[in-house]
Amino acid sequence: MTASHAGATHVCPHCHETILKSAAVCPACKHMLRFESSASDVAAPAALTPLRVEGSFRHPADSDAWEYSIVLTIRNERGEEIARRLVGVGAIQPGDRRSFTLCVEMNPVDDKRTR
């Protein structure tokens, strides 16, 4: 792996989302980015999931269609907005249901990679 700093990013060649350079699999499109071959890569700890929120809503059958926007906002420790992204938009018809999952995955940084 080439040397880089923690949090370094690049663009996935498949889906064009900005992802971490350390990712072997794109978290957005799930395409394989590189194959890990060394023993230290195989023994890497699994991602931690300190936050996972799941929810759903059902549109009442007795009303008109609804539109929705999913907006994700990230703030630092001072409450300052550091990122805001429109994740998705859509419409839901009467009687339909939508489910959503927000998952934050964290991986330890390999000290050898950041030198």
Buried (B, 14 or more C-beta within 10 A) or exposed (E): BEEBEBEEEEEBEEEEEEBBBBBEBBEBBEEEBEEEEEEEEEEBEEEEEEEEEEEEEEBEEEEEEBEEEEEEEEEEEEEEEEEEEEEEEEEBEEEEEBEEEEEEEEBEBBEEBEE
